[in-house]
Amino acid sequence: TALPIGSVFKPFVALWCLEQGLVTTEEPLACLPRRRRGTLFPGYRSVDCHSSVGHGNLSLASALRVSCNAYFAQLGDRLESGEALAQCARTFGFDAPTGVNELLGESAIREDWENPSFRTAASFGRIELERGANGLMVLEGVPLQVARAYAGLATGSLPALSFVAGSGGASQPLPISAQHLETVQSALREVAQSGSARHLRGLDVAAKTGSADYRVMSPQ
């Protein structure tokens, strides 16, 4: 079943924006308190951040390490269109089959890979882009698509998933440079050492935390 992707989507937005030249690794973007609903609260425009005081100026790696919503809302603004957000997601295998049914024929399991939210991307405005770049509410995915996307982030190629060892189809190289992959891979290792997944400290892993959001969207 498709669900909002949540903050586990942020590394793919980071990779896409790096590859498209929309951001650099060291460009600082701010997460600061701004007046919203009658009080000062950290975030950016329509998107609140989970920090109680704001994260200040962040590089891309630092924003991933603390999972800053304000930083990625600003990347959403730079995408400029819903089609760009959808293309970003499709690059990493969302809204596409994972490959688990490729060799199963009539015995195939049901895979809800085609997500209706992608059909409405052309109508996305500023608010949808700011929230969608955080994985909030706008686009959806299934768990196998998330797993496949992270396998691609780790290896540089999207695998064809399979329930039978050695029976999967060909992998698809990602159109992302090795340098940008290494930048995000390194940031996700920091997530596990000193960031939002720091309870994993001591393990040699890369990780990303995330949660979905079902609140009704409103310009206010």
Beta strands, then each sheet from edge to edge (+ up, - down):
strand 1: 3-4
strand 2: 29-36
strand 3: 39-44
strand 4: 47-48
strand 5: 56-58
strand 6: 140-141
strand 7: 157-158
strand 8: 172-173
sheet 1: 1+ 6-
sheet 2: 4+ 3- 2+ 5-
sheet 3: 7+ 8-
end
